[in-house]
Amino acid sequence: MKRFKKIVLPVAIVMIAALGAFATNSSKKTAMHDGYRYDELSETCVNTQIQCSDVPSSFICTDGSANQLRQISGTSCPDLLFKP
């Protein structure tokens, strides 16, 4: 019985700890990106140096002048970014 406890108890503790770690792991990873605004005069995306998140939320990232910031993709900036 002592031998059984010496082997099984540590294995059970390690398994419970591993399951707890996976259960509490966050499923969403926030990726931070520079926010770009579309400049209609030059028809380009301009980097604002403002860090925004690509994880959707109810708060859209802006530059303080009501310009919605977007993520750059090639030569366009189609995707909205959000406040972290």
CNS distance restraints for C-alpha pairs under 8 A (distance, minus, plus):
assign (resid   1 and name CA) (resid   5 and name CA) 6.36 0.50 0.50
assign (resid   2 and name CA) (resid   6 and name CA) 6.21 0.50 0.50
assign (resid   3 and name CA) (resid   7 and name CA) 6.38 0.50 0.50
assign (resid   4 and name CA) (resid   8 and name CA) 5.90 0.50 0.50
assign (resid   5 and name CA) (resid   9 and name CA) 5.41 0.50 0.50
assign (resid   6 and name CA) (resid  10 and name CA) 6.99 0.50 0.50
assign (resid   7 and name CA) (resid  11 and name CA) 6.70 0.50 0.50
assign (resid   8 and name CA) (resid  12 and name CA) 6.03 0.50 0.50
assign (resid   9 and name CA) (resid  13 and name CA) 6.22 0.50 0.50
assign (resid  10 and name CA) (resid  14 and name CA) 6.21 0.50 0.50
assign (resid  11 and name CA) (resid  15 and name CA) 6.21 0.50 0.50
assign (resid  12 and name CA) (resid  16 and name CA) 6.16 0.50 0.50
assign (resid  13 and name CA) (resid  17 and name CA) 6.17 0.50 0.50
assign (resid  14 and name CA) (resid  18 and name CA) 6.15 0.50 0.50
assign (resid  15 and name CA) (resid  19 and name CA) 6.16 0.50 0.50
assign (resid  16 and name CA) (resid  20 and name CA) 6.11 0.50 0.50
assign (resid  17 and name CA) (resid  21 and name CA) 6.24 0.50 0.50
assign (resid  18 and name CA) (resid  22 and name CA) 6.40 0.50 0.50
assign (resid  19 and name CA) (resid  23 and name CA) 6.08 0.50 0.50
assign (resid  20 and name CA) (resid  24 and name CA) 6.26 0.50 0.50
assign (resid  21 and name CA) (resid  25 and name CA) 6.23 0.50 0.50
assign (resid  28 and name CA) (resid  55 and name CA) 7.84 0.50 0.50
assign (resid  29 and name CA) (resid  55 and name CA) 7.96 0.50 0.50
assign (resid  30 and name CA) (resid  53 and name CA) 6.27 0.50 0.50
assign (resid  30 and name CA) (resid  54 and name CA) 6.87 0.50 0.50
assign (resid  30 and name CA) (resid  55 and name CA) 6.06 0.50 0.50
assign (resid  30 and name CA) (resid  84 and name CA) 7.88 0.50 0.50
assign (resid  31 and name CA) (resid  53 and name CA) 5.70 0.50 0.50
assign (resid  31 and name CA) (resid  54 and name CA) 6.03 0.50 0.50
assign (resid  31 and name CA) (resid  55 and name CA) 7.36 0.50 0.50
assign (resid  32 and name CA) (resid  51 and name CA) 6.07 0.50 0.50
assign (resid  32 and name CA) (resid  52 and name CA) 5.47 0.50 0.50
assign (resid  32 and name CA) (resid  53 and name CA) 4.70 0.50 0.50
assign (resid  32 and name CA) (resid  54 and name CA) 6.79 0.50 0.50
assign (resid  32 and name CA) (resid  84 and name CA) 7.98 0.50 0.50
assign (resid  33 and name CA) (resid  51 and name CA) 5.50 0.50 0.50
assign (resid  33 and name CA) (resid  52 and name CA) 5.39 0.50 0.50
assign (resid  33 and name CA) (resid  53 and name CA) 6.16 0.50 0.50
assign (resid  33 and name CA) (resid  54 and name CA) 7.39 0.50 0.50
assign (resid  33 and name CA) (resid  71 and name CA) 6.96 0.50 0.50
assign (resid  34 and name CA) (resid  47 and name CA) 6.76 0.50 0.50
assign (resid  34 and name CA) (resid  48 and name CA) 6.98 0.50 0.50
assign (resid  34 and name CA) (resid  49 and name CA) 5.48 0.50 0.50
assign (resid  34 and name CA) (resid  50 and name CA) 5.48 0.50 0.50
assign (resid  34 and name CA) (resid  51 and name CA) 4.81 0.50 0.50
assign (resid  34 and name CA) (resid  52 and name CA) 6.21 0.50 0.50
assign (resid  34 and name CA) (resid  71 and name CA) 7.17 0.50 0.50
assign (resid  35 and name CA) (resid  47 and name CA) 6.17 0.50 0.50
assign (resid  35 and name CA) (resid  48 and name CA) 5.80 0.50 0.50
assign (resid  35 and name CA) (resid  49 and name CA) 6.44 0.50 0.50
assign (resid  35 and name CA) (resid  50 and name CA) 5.40 0.50 0.50
assign (resid  35 and name CA) (resid  51 and name CA) 6.05 0.50 0.50
assign (resid  35 and name CA) (resid  52 and name CA) 5.96 0.50 0.50
assign (resid  35 and name CA) (resid  61 and name CA) 7.75 0.50 0.50
assign (resid  35 and name CA) (resid  69 and name CA) 4.94 0.50 0.50
assign (resid  35 and name CA) (resid  70 and name CA) 5.38 0.50 0.50
assign (resid  35 and name CA) (resid  71 and name CA) 5.92 0.50 0.50
assign (resid  35 and name CA) (resid  72 and name CA) 7.88 0.50 0.50
assign (resid  35 and name CA) (resid  81 and name CA) 7.01 0.50 0.50
assign (resid  36 and name CA) (resid  45 and name CA) 5.72 0.50 0.50
assign (resid  36 and name CA) (resid  46 and name CA) 5.20 0.50 0.50
assign (resid  36 and name CA) (resid  47 and name CA) 4.51 0.50 0.50
assign (resid  36 and name CA) (resid  48 and name CA) 5.66 0.50 0.50
assign (resid  36 and name CA) (resid  49 and name CA) 7.95 0.50 0.50
assign (resid  36 and name CA) (resid  69 and name CA) 5.13 0.50 0.50
assign (resid  36 and name CA) (resid  70 and name CA) 5.02 0.50 0.50
assign (resid  36 and name CA) (resid  71 and name CA) 6.10 0.50 0.50
assign (resid  36 and name CA) (resid  72 and name CA) 6.55 0.50 0.50
assign (resid  36 and name CA) (resid  77 and name CA) 6.89 0.50 0.50
assign (resid  37 and name CA) (resid  45 and name CA) 5.52 0.50 0.50
assign (resid  37 and name CA) (resid  46 and name CA) 5.37 0.50 0.50
assign (resid  37 and name CA) (resid  47 and name CA) 6.74 0.50 0.50
assign (resid  37 and name CA) (resid  48 and name CA) 7.03 0.50 0.50
assign (resid  37 and name CA) (resid  67 and name CA) 6.52 0.50 0.50
assign (resid  37 and name CA) (resid  68 and name CA) 6.56 0.50 0.50
assign (resid  37 and name CA) (resid  69 and name CA) 5.08 0.50 0.50
assign (resid  37 and name CA) (resid  70 and name CA) 6.20 0.50 0.50
assign (resid  37 and name CA) (resid  77 and name CA) 7.67 0.50 0.50
assign (resid  38 and name CA) (resid  43 and name CA) 6.95 0.50 0.50
assign (resid  38 and name CA) (resid  44 and name CA) 5.91 0.50 0.50
assign (resid  38 and name CA) (resid  45 and name CA) 4.54 0.50 0.50
assign (resid  38 and name CA) (resid  46 and name CA) 6.25 0.50 0.50
assign (resid  38 and name CA) (resid  77 and name CA) 7.18 0.50 0.50
assign (resid  39 and name CA) (resid  43 and name CA) 5.46 0.50 0.50
assign (resid  39 and name CA) (resid  44 and name CA) 5.51 0.50 0.50
assign (resid  39 and name CA) (resid  45 and name CA) 6.01 0.50 0.50
assign (resid  39 and name CA) (resid  46 and name CA) 6.60 0.50 0.50
assign (resid  40 and name CA) (resid  44 and name CA) 7.14 0.50 0.50
assign (resid  44 and name CA) (resid  75 and name CA) 7.39 0.50 0.50
assign (resid  44 and name CA) (resid  76 and name CA) 7.11 0.50 0.50
assign (resid  45 and name CA) (resid  72 and name CA) 7.30 0.50 0.50
assign (resid  45 and name CA) (resid  75 and name CA) 7.44 0.50 0.50
assign (resid  45 and name CA) (resid  76 and name CA) 6.41 0.50 0.50
assign (resid  45 and name CA) (resid  77 and name CA) 6.19 0.50 0.50
assign (resid  48 and name CA) (resid  63 and name CA) 7.24 0.50 0.50
assign (resid  50 and name CA) (resid  63 and name CA) 7.28 0.50 0.50
assign (resid  52 and name CA) (resid  61 and name CA) 6.19 0.50 0.50
assign (resid  52 and name CA) (resid  81 and name CA) 5.85 0.50 0.50
assign (resid  52 and name CA) (resid  82 and name CA) 5.65 0.50 0.50
assign (resid  52 and name CA) (resid  83 and name CA) 5.42 0.50 0.50
assign (resid  52 and name CA) (resid  84 and name CA) 6.00 0.50 0.50
assign (resid  53 and name CA) (resid  81 and name CA) 5.68 0.50 0.50
assign (resid  53 and name CA) (resid  82 and name CA) 5.08 0.50 0.50
assign (resid  53 and name CA) (resid  83 and name CA) 5.92 0.50 0.50
assign (resid  53 and name CA) (resid  84 and name CA) 5.22 0.50 0.50
assign (resid  54 and name CA) (resid  80 and name CA) 7.67 0.50 0.50
assign (resid  54 and name CA) (resid  81 and name CA) 5.23 0.50 0.50
assign (resid  54 and name CA) (resid  82 and name CA) 6.10 0.50 0.50
assign (resid  55 and name CA) (resid  81 and name CA) 7.67 0.50 0.50
assign (resid  55 and name CA) (resid  82 and name CA) 6.73 0.50 0.50
assign (resid  55 and name CA) (resid  84 and name CA) 7.91 0.50 0.50
assign (resid  56 and name CA) (resid  81 and name CA) 7.53 0.50 0.50
assign (resid  56 and name CA) (resid  82 and name CA) 6.16 0.50 0.50
assign (resid  57 and name CA) (resid  82 and name CA) 6.21 0.50 0.50
assign (resid  57 and name CA) (resid  83 and name CA) 7.51 0.50 0.50
assign (resid  58 and name CA) (resid  82 and name CA) 7.74 0.50 0.50
assign (resid  59 and name CA) (resid  82 and name CA) 5.75 0.50 0.50
assign (resid  59 and name CA) (resid  83 and name CA) 5.64 0.50 0.50
assign (resid  60 and name CA) (resid  68 and name CA) 6.85 0.50 0.50
assign (resid  60 and name CA) (resid  69 and name CA) 7.70 0.50 0.50
assign (resid  60 and name CA) (resid  80 and name CA) 7.32 0.50 0.50
assign (resid  60 and name CA) (resid  81 and name CA) 6.18 0.50 0.50
assign (resid  60 and name CA) (resid  82 and name CA) 4.30 0.50 0.50
assign (resid  60 and name CA) (resid  83 and name CA) 5.80 0.50 0.50
assign (resid  61 and name CA) (resid  68 and name CA) 6.08 0.50 0.50
assign (resid  61 and name CA) (resid  69 and name CA) 5.58 0.50 0.50
assign (resid  61 and name CA) (resid  80 and name CA) 7.85 0.50 0.50
assign (resid  61 and name CA) (resid  81 and name CA) 5.62 0.50 0.50
assign (resid  61 and name CA) (resid  82 and name CA) 4.46 0.50 0.50
assign (resid  61 and name CA) (resid  83 and name CA) 4.75 0.50 0.50
assign (resid  62 and name CA) (resid  66 and name CA) 5.90 0.50 0.50
assign (resid  62 and name CA) (resid  67 and name CA) 5.39 0.50 0.50
assign (resid  62 and name CA) (resid  68 and name CA) 4.62 0.50 0.50
assign (resid  62 and name CA) (resid  69 and name CA) 5.30 0.50 0.50
assign (resid  63 and name CA) (resid  67 and name CA) 5.75 0.50 0.50
assign (resid  63 and name CA) (resid  68 and name CA) 6.94 0.50 0.50
assign (resid  63 and name CA) (resid  69 and name CA) 6.84 0.50 0.50
assign (resid  68 and name CA) (resid  80 and name CA) 7.21 0.50 0.50
assign (resid  68 and name CA) (resid  81 and name CA) 7.90 0.50 0.50
assign (resid  69 and name CA) (resid  80 and name CA) 6.17 0.50 0.50
assign (resid  69 and name CA) (resid  81 and name CA) 5.87 0.50 0.50
assign (resid  70 and name CA) (resid  77 and name CA) 5.58 0.50 0.50
assign (resid  70 and name CA) (resid  78 and name CA) 6.43 0.50 0.50
assign (resid  70 and name CA) (resid  79 and name CA) 5.23 0.50 0.50
assign (resid  70 and name CA) (resid  80 and name CA) 4.36 0.50 0.50
assign (resid  70 and name CA) (resid  81 and name CA) 5.11 0.50 0.50
assign (resid  71 and name CA) (resid  77 and name CA) 5.34 0.50 0.50
assign (resid  71 and name CA) (resid  78 and name CA) 6.70 0.50 0.50
assign (resid  71 and name CA) (resid  79 and name CA) 5.30 0.50 0.50
assign (resid  71 and name CA) (resid  80 and name CA) 6.34 0.50 0.50
assign (resid  71 and name CA) (resid  81 and name CA) 6.28 0.50 0.50
assign (resid  72 and name CA) (resid  76 and name CA) 5.90 0.50 0.50
assign (resid  72 and name CA) (resid  77 and name CA) 4.18 0.50 0.50
assign (resid  72 and name CA) (resid  78 and name CA) 6.99 0.50 0.50
assign (resid  72 and name CA) (resid  79 and name CA) 7.49 0.50 0.50
assign (resid  73 and name CA) (resid  77 and name CA) 5.57 0.50 0.50
assign (resid  73 and name CA) (resid  78 and name CA) 7.12 0.50 0.50
